[in-house]
């Protein structure tokens, strides 16, 4: 099972076709675990006391693959 970060309402919380859970971007790690556990519990996947696990029992990796970047209007981009 995969975890993606997407704005609320832009994708369903669970996509069965891709086996992906969607969490809101910007959640700290504690809130990401709570949100993932809530979705998994709705899917009737029993969760351990700590963390979140897939239906197969593997722990979920809740860290974003690409960190959010800070941008400003004064940012200058140079290409070599």
C-alpha positions, 0 to 999 in steps of 0.5 A: 500500500502506498501513501500520497499527499494531496489536498483534501477533496482532490482525490479519494482518501483510498484508491483501491485501483492503485492501493493508495491512501491520500493524506493532506500535505503539511501534516506533522508525523504524529497527525499523519499516523492518526489520519492513516490509521483512521483511513485504514480502520475504515477499511477494516484493517486492524492496527497495532498499538503504535504506527500504521500497517498495511493489510499485509502487516507491513508498516506504512512509510508516511514520510513524503517522497518529495519535501515541500519547497519554500518559494518566494517572489524573489527567488532567482533560478539559474541554469548552467 
